[in-house]
Amino acid sequence: MVIVEELFLLLRRDDGKAESSMSQNGYGLAAAVVTDLVLAERITLSDDKDPRMSVVSSAPTGHPALDAALSRMVEKDGRKLSSLVTDGKLAVEAHVAAALSAAGVIRVEEKRALGLVPARYPVLDPEPERRVRERLRTVLAGGTPQPADATLLAVLQGLDLAGKVLAEEKGVLGKRELKSRIEEVSTDVRAGAAVAKAVQAMNVAVMTAVLVPVIVSGS
């Protein structure tokens, strides 16, 4: 599975309902697909504090969710990561759900009541998510992270959902210890410079996307 598919499963309960608000899920999925496309060598991120994205190849990846996101990024070439994370068209939830459904991992239950009842995605095969969670359990316990592990942890931390989503996988780690370990993971990931940079930028970008509306509403 690509990273955005793994995050999709982590952000939903087995009954198909979301763990958090839909907007927060969207920020996370957009961030994950950015990293997927960096890994696929379709885009790069600059060295700025809020990196700018550049498309280096628009050739299809062969994955419907990544290709849908790539088409959108061609339109957004040169934009900052912070604006990409909040771009609803990059969340590609429907494409991810369709791919997982085709693989027999979930069932898609479409929106009802004129869209007032959101779509649900009950899990049919729990094994793919179980494998992801086992990887993250190993990393949090001190194992060496791969780019997917570091991205998932960075995004979950940015959404302030790491403790909730990984309640079992974090073991005895408290909130502060969990945050510290995730920060370590983002600098310990074994990947090229471009991927490592993307992973380190995700936490800040997602956290900012989540916090800004809260700050504005409270001002």
ABEGO torsion letter per residue (X at the ends): XBAAAAAAAAABBAAGBBABBAAAAAAAAAAAAAAAAAAAGABBBBABABBBBBBABABBAGBAAAAAAAAAAAAABGBBAAAAAABAAAAGAAAAAAAAAAAGABBBBBBBGGGABBBBBBBABAAAAAAAAAAAAAAAAGBBBBAAAAAAAAAAAAAGAAAAAAAAAAEABBAAAAAAAAAAAAAABBBBAAAAAAAAAAAAAAAAAAAAAAAAAAX
